[in-house]
Amino acid sequence: MSTVAEHQAGLHRPGGNGFEPRIFLQPIAPPSILGLFGFAGATFMVAANLAGWYGNHTTSPLYLAPFAAVFGGVAQFLAGMWAYRARDGLATAMHGTWGAFWIGYGILNILLAAGALAAPAPWYHQPEVGYWFFALALITASGAIASLAESIGLFSVLSTLAAGSGILAGAFLYGSHGWATVAGWVLVFSAGFAWYTATAMMLASTFGRTILPLFKYAPQANKPGAKPTHAIELEWAEPGIKHGQ
């Protein structure tokens, strides 16, 4: 019979055929806080330019590209990989997809600035980039449908993002300045929803209770002062493992 010391040291061999399993808890902060902030920052700046709020459509993207590539790209892509560790398939797919897009956006503008690629003329007729947004619209629409199982807040982000991407795809494919402007406005709304959702998640994480409604289906996630999560969840046969964020 094994002793208490052997159990504590992990040296007990049941039946002499191996070590007793040991459990290590490795909680992480919700990755989507960073992912949504990265997405919101990059999308807002680029979408506001598309909507005609400031600058022009030739040189302004070159100034926006470094921030978009690092914050919307690298930071959001890392958030997607941490979401993978949090076992959140939706966040993994969306942050991974859009993080990769923003990295590609930065590379594209570096090539344009270096003269390796010719700048499109007019700027709103870019069939190749239109297909970027066509693919993104389809993938994001799939994520929007999946998000209905989790949160109205996430659905508001992803549904407007899918719509804006689809409109921008059509504008770039067929060369429509007006629809490109409309797409910019829709994407600004998506960035705003992402900023709110990330802020609500961050406040809930730091205060340990709901401050701003998270727009999830659980009542405690939408009632200020309630506790939407617990520090450790003991799932059946998976002690300490928490699914999602």
Secondary structure, DSSP 4 states (H G I P E B T S, - for coil): ---HHHHHHT---GGGSSPPP---------HHHHHHHHHHHHHHHHHHHHTTSSS-SSSHHHHHHHHIIIIIIIIHHHHHHHHHHTT-HHHHHHHHHHHHHHHHHHHHHHHHHTTSSPPPSSTT--HHHHHHHHHHHHHHHHHHHHHTTTBHHHHHHHHHHHHHHHHHHHHHHHT-HHHHHHHHHHHHHHHHHHHHHHHHHHHHHHHSS-SS---BSSGGGTSTT-----S--EETTEET-----
